[in-house]
Amino acid sequence: MYSIGAELLQFMSGVLLKNVLWDKFNHKGRRWTSKVLVTSRSNILPASLYCNKIVPLENMEDAEFLALFKNHAFSGAEVGEHSLRQKLEEIAEKLGTRLGRSPLAAKTVGLQLSRKKDITSWKDALKKDNFSDPTKALLWSYDKLDPHLQRCFLYCSLFPKGHRYDITELVHLWMAEGFIDSCNGNKGVEDIGKDCFSEMVSLSFFQPIDYRCRTTYVMHDLIHDLAQSLSKEHCFRLEDNKVAEIPYTVRHLSVHVESMIQHKQSICELPQLRTIICIDPVIDDISDVFNQILRNSKLRVLYLSFYNSSKLPESIDELKHLRYLNIIDTSISELPSSLCTLYHLQFLKFSIRVKSLPDKLCNLNKLWYLERHGSWIDDDPFNSAVPQVPNIGKLTLLQQLFNFSVEKQKGYELRQLRDMNELGGCLNVTNLENVTAKDEAIESNLHRKTHLESLHLGWIYIDDINVEDSLHLEILECLMPPPRLKGLTIQGYRSAKYPGWFLQDSYFENLETFKLVNCTALERLPTNVELFRNCCSLHLKDMPNLKTLPCLPAGLKMLSITNCPLLIFVSSDEPEQHDQWENIMNREQLVSNLSLISGKSFVSKTSDIIASEFSSLEQLMALMDEDMPRVENIRSITEREEFVIEDGINAWIYCHMERMGLIYGRSIGRPLVPPSELHELTLSSCSITDGALAVCLNGLTLLRTLCLTQIMTLTTLPSQEVLQHLTNLKYLDIKSCWCLKSLGGLRAATSLLEVRLFSCPSLNLARGADEMPLSLAKLKIFWCTVGANFLSTGLPHLRELYIFSCRSSASLSIGHLSSLVSLSLCSLPDLCIVEGLSSLQLHELNLQVVPKLNAKCIAQFRVQKWLLVSSPVILDHMLSAKGFIVPEVLYLFNCKKSSVSFEESANFSSLRDLTLAQCEMRSLPGNLKCLTSLTRLGIMDCPNISSLPDLPSSLQHIFVWGCERLKESCQAPDGESWPKIASIRCKEIK
């Protein structure tokens, strides 16, 4: 059976819904079916899921139920004494008859009993009332918890049912509230908190789930009901659909409402309030509410998900007892100096919008955790926008630091870190080029910071000179990391040697991630395999002299090789095939296709690729002592101010043929053989031939993601015999592989869900769907040439199709794509007709720069949820079509017209959200007031709009970003447009 998804909930009670979704097709003579099993305690759910069969779940037989109960009760440590086991078995059989055949009761009571396998504890359970009601079983299990665990458990009722609990976030909240007993001298407070959570997981109060490649936890609805009922005097969740009077005794409040205005008074009058957690953004201006909240000097925890201003108010200093401040999900980009007077603050979390920190942040001498939430920029992990922590050495209690840098400049010195031995998290030490004495590096005492999880060490240079620097080795030798480090990145290192601590076989106990970036002098990785014995992620980037790889660690899950031109992977039998290679590449087709698809943005990318190819050839020729003058004329083409694409492409072809001759002719390459457990493979701007890629992928049955970028040595993907074994491959990304002509046996990769093709001009996509696996759900194509019969073969599971900046035939047939719900056609100058629209039920449609698409075709589009267009003409054709209903969301993007109007006879009854972005119009449509269902209006980067027309009374949100003239008009109280937006609850004008 081919399963597209199956989930059977662990707690089975009520009704078992068997929803069978049949998707049948043949593959090599086999019939595939897909089924989904859904469980529910409700009889209402089946109708909404269109379930075609409902099977009531009968009670379990007594023997089966008793076996289930005993399985939980006797889990964990074995009972060694035979007589004790016998007596416990007898008690278990008596208890089993009192559980009402409830699987939830069996699990809850059983797991609680498993903690203490003694007769007294088990007999105590027999004295309790009947456990047939699962709620009584849960209450009994709760009563068995230690008081501090009970307090932590009840606190979780602040979050709604279905909430995904993050263990670290929850433990931090418990710590700030003072719930964690820190008397254990052998463990840190955070570790004790995590132990508390793990204990509740072991008792099934929480269930682990995988969400976006990380583990989160959910709470069963009945357990959540228990927590809510027991905590109602102290914990309260304010919700729109359950508006009730907030008990006067509430200490912890979570807010899940659209508007806080109506609740302002009741919130501000709570005398014992210690916690405010805003779970979802509110739609109104909460500045006034916030200012009232700030008068509550007893507040310990403040967690905001929305704030109208970009600056946290100075009055934040009134929260003298604040322990925890989280403003990650707000638009706040500036922290006031008054924040530095919150001397009890332990946790400070904000977003990457914050670019600098107050000078006196070091006054927060109880600060334990500091996080700037957001992703590193892959191309520059030591980006200048990453803020520095002034006088970080004074924060002696700081244990967790995420996404910050310590720079050797502006008075900051590495010796600031000397006494911060409790420092953990992710630390960046940058601008090491300013360290001129190794004594300073020694004084940083990095090796003593045993709580550090990840360390980035970087030298930053603005030049591209690859000159070896002997001082780098001395400095790195002194910056010895702690042995328990999980992640290490070294950037800009200019020595050909590794420090001594790097060559110790067993120095790192648990190094999981290792990155080398722009280490220009290194020619190889360390050869000691033991160093990487626990490594699961290896990233090599901008390593111009790296020539070989050692045997890769067996447990490696992720391998990324980017811009390592001297890493050449060739299979053993390929050098003899060089004479055939020139015949494989069709020069004329390459030149023709590249010229066809080249636009302004593509030309700059092409220029960069050609310069990169020339640089790679130079390095390869230098390595082999080849004669350089014969390619010097190519340099002048790559350095021209005005790039001519035809000349550039011809120069690239000459350059490329020279490089291929060296690769095949000298037998300098070796195969790439990654470990069988690899999950993700990225190869970019290096050389791997067709045969070597086949060797590389052969047997990678766990591979989920494959990314190939600027691999100019590649002409075809491997055969079906190789790709059929990639049974877990989900994502394939191919970019700028100019010589790739065929997708090979890709159709055999039957688990593949998403394919993205960027700039593959030699690829024959005339009947591209024939090469795609039938499992494909998402297909994206950029800067390629698409033939008339490209989608002639059906892809029964394809849900999303994106075609951008491609040359194509005049017509495109998509009617047979029966699962298609999202379609994007952008910058397609040749497209005139899209056939088969009447048979589709599109949810999302994106039409941009399709100048030849005819009116009759446009009028056939029907879209249910989301529509983006760049041309008012296209929109007019749709609006005037009989039966067309404007979807819930409408975007007008990059419109070049000076004025736009909406067809008044069109059906706008479903429109809730209207956004105009990067448009040149001078005014908004005058009939916006007629859009009586509109609740949100966004205007972004429209410099010519200076005022607003009359707006519908239904409008609740208005966003104006990057429109200086309109921004001035919307200012209170004298702006021309202010009276039209004054009553709108949520206004964001930037």
N, C-alpha and C positions, 0 to 999 in steps of 0.2 A: 504494500500500500504506500502511496506517496502522500505524506501528510503535510498539509500547509499550516497546521496548527492544532494542538490538542491540549486541553487543560482540564484536569479533574480535581476539583477543590478538595483539600485534605479533610475538611469537616463535612461529612455527607449527612444531610438531614433534609426533610421536606420532599422536594420533587426533583428527579433527575431528568434534565432536558436533553434529548438527543437530537441535535440539529445537524442534519446531514446535508452538506453542500457538495453536490456532485459536479466535478469537473473532469470529464472523461476525454482522453485522447490516447492515441497509439504512439508508442515509441519502441521501435525494433520488435513490433508484433505484440507488445504488452499493453494491457489496459490499465491506466492509472486512475485511482479515485482519491478524492480528498474528503475527509470527514472532520467535523468539529464536535466534541462533546462539551456540553455546558451544564453545570449544576447550579441549582438555585433553591432557596427556601420559599420562593414566591411563585404563585401561579400566574402572575401578571407578565413576567418576563418573556415567556414563549412567544406571545403575539408580537412584541417589538423586535424579536430576532427572526421572525418568520419560520419558527421551528415547525418541521413537518411531522414530528413524532415526539410524543411525551410519554415517558415511562416512569410511573410512580416508583420510588425506591422503597421496597419492602423492608421491614425490620429484619435484622440479622438473626440467624438461628442461635439458640443459647450457647451451643458448643463453639460456634464461630466467634460470638461476642466475647466469651470467656477467654478464648485464645488471644483476641485483640487486647483485652484488658491486661492479661498476664504479660504479654509482649512488652507493654509499657512499664508495668510495675516491676518487672525483673530486669529491665534494661540497666546498662551501666555495669558496675562491678559485680562479679559473680558471687553468689552465696556459697561459700566453700563447705560449710558444715551441713551434712545431709539432713540431720534432724531439724535444724532451723529452717532449711528449705521446705521440708515437709509441712511444718507448722504454718509457714507463710503461705504455702499453696492452699491449705485448708481455709485460712482467713480470706485469701483472694477469692476463693469460690463463693464464700458467703457474701463478700462485698459485691461480686459480679452480679448477683441476683438483685441488688438494690440500685443498680445504675440505669435501669429502664431501657437497656439496649441502646443507649445513646453513645455513639462513637466519641463525641466531644467529651462527655463525662468520663468515659473509659480512658481517654488520653490524659485529661486533666488530673484526675484522681491517681491514675497509674504513675504518671511522671512525678507527682508529689511524693508518693509512697517510695518510689525508687531511690529517693535521696537518703532515706533512713530505712535500711532493711533490718528492722528489729521488731520483735513481737509487740512491744508496748505501743510504738507509733502506729502500727497497723491495727491494733485492737481499738485505739482511740478513734480511728476512722469508722469503726463499726458502731460507735456510740452516737454518731451523728444521725440527723434526719435522713430520710430517703434521698438518694442522689439522682433519682430518675429525672428530676428537673435539672437540665445542664447549668442553669443559673446558680442553683444551690451547690453544685459541684465546683463551679468556678469560685464562688464565695468562700467555700471551705479551703480551696487552694490559696486564695488571697490571704485568708486569716493565718495561714501557715508561714507567710512571708515575714522576714524581719521588718521592724517598723520603718527603717530607712528605705527598704525596698518598696514598702507600701506607699511611702510618700513619693518616691520616684515614679511608681506605676500610675498613681492617681493624676500626677502632673500631665501625663500623656493625653488625658481627656481634653486638653486645650486644643488639640488638633482634630480635624473632622474625620469621620469614618472614611477609610480608604487612603488615608494619608500615608505617604512613604517616609518612614522615619530613618534619618541618617544618624548612625550611632554616635559619630563625633559631635555633630550639632546638638543632639539631645544631651550628651554628657556635659558639654559646655554650659548648657542652660541649667542643668542640675548643679553644677559647680557654682555658678553665679548665684543660685538661690540658696546655697549652703546646705544642700541635701546630702553631699558626699562626706562621709566620715574619713578624715585624713590622719587618723591616729596610727595607721600602719606605717611604720618608718621605713619598711623595705620596699614600698611601692609608692609611685607618684599618685596624686589625686586623680588624674585623668585615667590612669590604669585601673584604679579602684572603681571608678565610675563605669568603665567598660566591663569590668568583672560583674558589676551589678546588673548591667544590661544582659550580659551573656547568661547569667543565672535565670533571668526572666525568659530568655529565649529557650533555655533548656527545659523550662516548665511550660513551654508552648504559649506564653502570653504574647509572644511575637513570632511571626513566621518570616524567614529570610526569602527574598526574591531578588533575581538579577534584573537590574534596570539600568540600561545604557552603560553596559560593561562594568557596573559596580554593584555591590550588594547593598540593598536597602531592606527595610523591614515593614511589615504590615501587621495590623492587629485585627483579629476576627471581630465581626460586628457584635457578637454577644459579649465578648471580653470588653470591647469598647463601651457597650451599654453599662456593664458593671462598673467600670472606672468612672463613668459619668454620674451614675447614681450615687456612688460613694463620695464623690468629690464636690457635689453641687453647692455646698456651703462655702467652699474656698476657691474652686476653679469654675470659671464660667466661659462658655463659648457664645459670643454674640453673633447671631446669624439672621439674615433677612427673612428666611422662611420659617424661623422659629423665634420671632421677636417676643421677648418676655422681659419682665422687670428684673434688673440685675440685683441679686441679693446684696444686702448692705454689708455682709461679712466677707465678700469676695476679696481674695488677695491676688489671684492670678487671672488675667483676662485676655482672651484671644478675640480678635475682631475679624469677622468674615461677612462684611456688609458692603453695599455699594456706597452708602453715604453715612458719614459719621456725625453730620451736623445735628440730626435729630437725637443722637445719643450723647451729645457733648455734656449736657448738664449731669446726667446720671453717672457718666464715667468720672467726671471731675469731683463728684461728691462722695466717692468711695473712700472712706478714711483709712482703710488698711491695704489699699492697692499697692502691690509690689512689682507687678508684671504687666506689660502690655505687649502683645504679639499681634501684629497685623499680618494675617495670613495672605490676603489678596489685596490688590490695589483698590482704593476707593475712587469714586468718580468726581468728588468735589474737592474744593480747596480746603485742605485741612490745616492751614497755617494757624487759624484762630484756635482750632481745637488743640493743636500741638502746643501753642503758647499757654493754654490753660493747663495742659498736662504737665508742662514744665514746672508748674507751681507745686506739684506733688514731690516734695523733696525726699520722700521715702522710697521712691521707685528704684528697684534694683536692676530690672531687665527692661530694655526698650528695643523692640525688633520692628522696624518699619519696612513696608513693601512699597510705599509711595510717599513722595513729598514734592510739593509744587516748586519749591525754590531750588536753585543749584547750590545754595550755601546753607549749611547747618547754622541755625541762629546762635548768636552770642549767648543768649539766655540759657543755653544748654548747661552752663555752669551752675544752675540752680539745683540740678540733680546730684546733690553732694554724695548720695549713697549709691550711685549707679555703678553696677559691676559689669554690665554687659550692654554693649551698643552695637547693633547690626543695621547698617544702612546700605547693604549691598544692592538691593533691588530698588533703590531710589535714584533720582537724577542728580543727587548731591555730588558736586565735584570739588568743593572747597570746604576745608575744615577750619573753624574759627580758633583763634588763639585761646579763647576761654575754655576750650575742651581740655586744655592742659592743667586745669585746676580740679579735675575729677580724680582726686587722689586715690579713690577706692576702685577705679576702673581696672578690670582684669582682662576683659575681652573687647577688642575693637576690630570690627570688620566693615570694610567698605569696598567699593567697586574700583575698576581700573580707570574710571572717570577722574578719580583723584590723582593729580599729577605731582603734588608736593605736600609735605607735612609741616605742621607748625614747628617753629624753631625750638619751643620748650616742651616738646612731646616727651623728652627725657624726664620731665617732672613727674610723669605717671609711674612712680617707682613700684607700684603693685601690678603693673601690666604684665600679664602672663602670656597672652596670645594676641598677635598682630597679623592681620591678613588683608591683603589687597586682592580681592577676588577677580579672577580672569585668567585667560590663557596667555602663555608666553607666545611672542611672535617668533615663529620657527626660524625665520631668516636672521633674526638678531635677538637671541635670548637675553642679551645685555643691553637692550634698547635704552636710549637716553631718557625715554619717558618713564622708566621705572624709578619711582621716587627713592631718595636716600633717607635713612633714619638719622636725624641729627643727634650726635653724641650718644650713639647707641650703647656705648659702654656703660652708661649710667643706669640702663634698664637691666639691673642685675638679676631680677626675677623672671625676665623674659625667657620663655621656654619654647614657644612656637612662633616662627617668623616665615611668612609666605609671600613670595613675589616682591621682595625688596632687594636692594643692592647696598653693599658697603663699598664705597669707592675710596681709592687712594688719591684724593684731591680735595681742594677747598678746606684743608685743615683736617680732613678725616684720615685716620691712620689705622693700620691693621691692629696695632696694639690695643685699640679700643675693645677688641674682642677678648682680651686676655682673661678677664675675670668672669666671662659669661659662659661658665661651664655647663649650665643647665639649658643652654640654647638648643632648640630643636627645630623641626620643620625644614623649610627650604631656604638656604642661604646663598646669596650671590656675592662673591668678592670680585670686584671688577677694577679696571684701570690699573692692573698690576704692572703696566709699563712704567708707572711712576714710582714703583718700589725700587730703590737703588741700593739697598743694603739688606742682606739676608737676615740680619739681626731682627729687623722689624717683623719679618715673616715668622721667625721663630717665636717671637713674643705673642703672636696671635693665638697660640695654644690650640690650634684647630683639632689636633688629635685627642684632646681632652673633652671635646664637646660630643659626648657619647650619645646624646639624644638627637643629634642631627639626622634627618632622613635623606636630604638631598643637598648637594654642594655644587655650585658653579664657580669655577675659577677662570678668569678671563683677562687677556691682554687685548686692548682695543687699538687698532691701527687704521689710519685713513688711507695709507698707501697700500699698494699691492706688491711691494718688494718682498721677495721670499729670501731674506737674509737670515742666516742662522745667528742666534743670540745666545752666547754661553751663559749669560746671567739668568736666563729663563730656567735653565736646569737647576741652578743654585736656589732660586726662589721656590720652585716647585718642590724641590727636595725638602725645604723647610716648612712647606704648607701641607704637611702630612695629615690626611683626613683621619677621622675616627674609624676603626676597623668595622663597626657595625653599620656603616653607611649603606643606604639602599640605592642611591642615585648619584652619579658623578659625571659632570660635564667639564671638559677642558677646552677653552677656546683661545685661538690666537697664539698658541705656544709655538716658539720658533727654535726649538732644539731638536736635533735628530736622535737624542737619547732620552730614555725614560728615567725618572728618579728611582732610587734604590728601593723605596717602599713599594713601588709598583711591580718590582720584579720578585718580591717575596711570594712564594707559591700560595701561602694560606693567609696573607695579610687581611684581605677582606673576607669577613664572615658571611655576608649576605648581600653582596653587590648585585642588584637586580637590573639596573639601567646604567649603561655606559655610553657617553657621547664624546666624540672628538670633532671639533668644528674649527676649520681654518688653521689646522696645525700643519703649516706648510713644509716643515723640514722632515717630518716623520715619514719613513719609507715602509714601515711594517707595524703591525700590532704586536704587543708583547706575546712571546711564544709560550709562556707558562700557562698551561691550560687551567691549572687550579685557580688562578686569579679570577676566571670567569665561570667557575663551576656552578654558581647560582644565577648567572646572568640570563635574563629572559628578554632583554631589549638592548639591541646594539645599533647605534646610529653613527655613521661616518659621513661627514659633509665637508666639501671644499678642502680636500686633501690632495694637492696636485702631485705629490711625490710618492703617494702610497702605491706600492707595486704588488704586494701579495697579501693574502689573508691566511691566518693560521687555521688549524682545525677549529671549527666553530663549536661553542658549548652545546651539549646534547639537549639541554632544556630551553634553548633559545626559542622564544615565541614571536619576536618581532625583529626584522633585519631591514635596515634602511641604508642604502649606499647612494650618495648624491655628489655629483661633480668630483669624481675621482678618476681622471682621464687615463691614468696609467694602470688602472685595474682592468685587465682584459681577460674575458672568460671565453675560451674556445674549447670545443670538444676535440677529442684526440684524432678524429678522422676528417676534420674540416680543413686543415691547411691545404690539402690536395685539391679542394674544390674552388680555390681562388679563381681559376681561369673561367669558371662558370658564373662567377658572381656578377661580372659586368653585364652579362646577358640577362641576368635576373632583373636588374634595375633599368627601367624604361626612362631614359633621360627626358625625351620629348614630352612624355606624359607628365612627369614630375614638374617640368618647367611650366607647361600649360596649366596644370591644376593649381600650382602655387600662384600663378599670375591671376587666375580666375577668382580665387577666394581671398586675395589680398585686399584688405581695406586699410584705413589709417592705423587702427590698433594692431592689425596683423603685421603690417610692415615693420613696426618697431620690434615686435617679437621675432620676426624673420631676421632682422638685422642682428639681434642679440644671439640668435642660434648660429648664424654664419660666423660671427666673431668667436663664439665658443668652439665651433668646429676647427677654426684656424688655430686657436690657442692649443687645442688638444693635439693637433698635428705637430705644432712646434715642439711641444713637450716630448712627443713620441719620437720625433726625428732627433732631438737632442739626446734622448736615451740611447738611440741606436747609432749615434755618430753619423747620421745621414747628412747629405749636402743640403744646406738651407737655401742658397740663392735661388734655386729653381722655383721656390714658392713665395719669394719676397714680393712679387708683383701682386699677390693676393692681399697683402697687408694694406696696400693703398686703397683697395676697394672697400675693405672693412672700416677704414678710418675716414672715408668721405663724409663731409657734413651733410650732403644731400644724397640719400641712399636711393640707388636705382635698382629696383627689385630684379629685373632681368639679368643685369650684370652680376648682382650679388648671388643669384641662384646658380649661374654658370660658374662663378668662382667657387661656390660651395661644392658643386659637383666635382670640379677638378681637385679641390682640397680633400674631399671625401674619398675619391678614388685612390689618391696617394695614401691616405691613412689605411684604407682597407688592404691595399697592397702590402703595407708594412705588417699589419695584423696577421694576414694569412700567410705571407711569404716568409716570416721569420720564426714562426711557431713559438711565439713568446707567451701565449696565453695558457691558462689552465682552466679546467672546469670549475664551476661554482656548485658545491654540494652542501646545501644547508641541512640541518638536522630535521628529522621526520616530524618533529612536534611543532614546526614553524606554523604560526597563524597568520602572519602578515609580512609581505615582502614588497619593498619599494626599491626600484632600481632607476636611477636618474643620472643622465649625463655620464654614463660609463659605457663600456663596450662589452656586449654579450651577443654572441652569434646565434643563429637559429638552432643549431645543434646543441650549443651550450645551454640555451634556455630549456630545451627539452630535457637535458640531463638534470638541470636544476629543479624543474618542477616534478620530475618523475618520482612518484611515491609520497608526495606531500599531501596526504589524505586529510590533514587537519587544516590546510591553508584556507583562510576565509577571505583575505583581501590581497589582490595583486595589482601593483601600480608600476607602470612602465612609462618613463618620461624621457624624451630626447635620446632614445636608443637608436642611433642611426645605422647600427650594424644589423638590425633586425628586418627581415623581409617577410616572415610568416610566423604565426603562432604554431606551437607544436601540434602534432597529429591527434586524432581521436584516441589512439592507443595510449597516449600520455594523459590527455585532459580528462578522460573518462574516470580516472582514479582520483581526481580532485573533487571528492564527493561532498566537501564542505565549503567549496568556493562560493562566496556570495557576491563579491564586488570586484569588478575589473575596471581599471582606469588606464587608458592609453593616451599619452599626450606627445605631440611633436615627434612622432616616429615617422620620418618623411619617406623612408624606404619600405615601410610595411605595406605589402600588397594583398595579404590574405589573412583572415582570421583562423585559418587552419581548421582544426577539429573542434572548434569552440562549442559546436552544437552538442558535443558529448558531455559538456560540463552541466549536468542536469540539475544542479542545485543553485545555479547562478541566478541572482535576483536583479542586479544592476550592472549595466555597462555604460561607460562614458568614453567617448572617442573625441579627442581634440586634435585638430591639425594633423591629419594623416592623409596627405594629398595623393599618395600612390594607391591608397586603399580602394578596392573596387566595391562600391556599395550599390551597384546596379540591382543586385538581388541579395542585399545584405542580410535580410531576415532569414534567408536559407541557412546562413552560417550561425544564427543566434539560437541558443537553447530555448525550448518551449517553456521553460520555467521563468523566463525573464519577466520582471514586473516593471522595471524602469529603464528607459533608454535615452541617453543624452548624446547629441552629436553637434560638434562645433567645428567650423572651418574645414569642412570636408565637401566632397562632391557626391550628391545623392541622385541616383538614377530613377527613372520613371517607375520601374518595377521593384523599388527598394523594399516595400512592405507587401509584396504580392503574396507571400506566404504568411498565414495567420500566426500570431503569437497570442495564444488564448488567455494568458495571464497578464499581458502587458497593461499596466494601469496608467503609467505616466510616459509621455513622449515629448522630448524637447529637441527641436532642430533650430540651431542658431548660426547665423552668418555662413550659410552654405550656398553653393551653387546647385541648382536642382533642375529637374525637368519642369515643364509647365503645369503638370498635374501630379497630385499625390492622392492615392487611394487608401483610406483608413477605415472604411465601413466594416471590414471583417474583424477589426480589433475589438471584439465584443466586451472586453473588460476595461477598455480605456475610459478613464475619468478625468485625466488632466492632460491638456494639450498646449504646448507652447511653440509658436512659429514666429521666429524673429529674424529680421534682416535677411529675407529670402527674396532677392530681386527678380527671380525668374518665375516664381510661383503664381499661377493664375487661377487654378481650380483645386479644391479639396473635395474629393468624391466620397460618398457614403456617409455624410453627416447625419442624415435623417435617422439612421439606425443607432446613433450614439446617445448616451445620457451623460454628458460632460458635467463635472462638478466645477472644474477650473479651466479657464481659457486665457491665454496670453497671446495677443496679436500685436506685433510691433514691426514696422518698416516692411510691409508686404505690399508694395505700391501697385503691383499688377493683379492682385487678388480681386476678382470681379464681384460686382454688387449682388448678383444672383446667388453666388456661393456664400457671401457674407451673410445674407438674409436667412440662410438655412441653419446657422449656428444656434444652438440652444445650450444655455449654461445655467446651472442651478445655484452655485454658491459664490463664485469669485471670477471677476472679469477684469482684465487689464488690456487697454488699447492705447496706441500712441497717436491715432489719427481720429479727429472728430468725424471725418467722412465715414470711416468704418463704423463708428458708434451710431451715426445717423442711419446707416443702412440697417443696422440691427434694430434700432428703436422703431423704425417704420415698418418692420416685418410683422406680418399678421401672427398674433399669438406669442410674440416675444415678451418675456417677463424679465425685467432687469434683476439680476441676482442680488444676494444680500450685500456683497462687497463689490464696489466699482472703483477701479484705478484709472485715471487718465495720466499717462506718463510720457514725458518728453514730447509734448505736443508743440508744434512749431507755429500754429495758427495764432493770430492776435486776438481772436474772439471765439467763444464756444457757446452754443445754446443747446438746451435739451428739448427734444420733441415733446410737446406738451401732451399729445395724445398717447404717449407711451405709458406702459404699465410700470410704475415705480413703487408699487405697493410693498414689495419685498426688500427694497433697498434700505439697509441700516447703516452702511459705512461708505463714505465717499472720500477719496483722496486724490488730490491733484499734485503732481510732483514734477519738478524740472520742466515746467511749461512756460512758454513765452507769451501767453495771453495777458492782456492788460486788465481784464476784469473777469470775475466769476460769472457763470450763467445767471441771468437775472431772475429766473423762475425757481430758484432753490427753495423758496418758501412753499412751493407746491409739493415738495418731497416730504409728505406728512409722516413717513415712518423713519426718517433719517434720525439717527441718534449720535453719530460721530462724523465729524468733518475734519479732514487733515489737509493742510496746504504747506508744501515743502519746496523750498528752492524755486520759488516763482517770483523773481525780482521785480516784475512789471506791475504786479497787482498792488493797488494802493488803498483799497477800501473793500468793505463787505457789503453785499446786497442784503435785503431782508432775509432772515433765516427762519426755518420752521420751528415752531414751539416745541417739537419733539426732541430737539437737539440737546444732548447731555454732555458731550465732549467736543472741544475744539482744540486743535493743535496747529500752531503756526510756527514753522521752523525755517530759518534762513530766508526770510522775506522782510527785508529791512523797512521798506515803505509801508507794508501792511502792519508790521510790528508797531511802528510809530502810530498808526491809525487806531490800533487796538489798546493803546495805553489808557489807563484810568487816571483822572476822570474826564479829561478834555479831548481824548482822541475821537476822531470822527466816527469810528466804528464801535467805540466802547458801549454806547447804549444798546447796541444790537447783541452784545455778548455778555452784558453785565449779569443777566439772570442765569446764564449757563453754569452748571455746577462745577464742571471740570474744565479749566482753561490752562493751556500750556503755551506760552508765547515766548519764543527764544529768538 
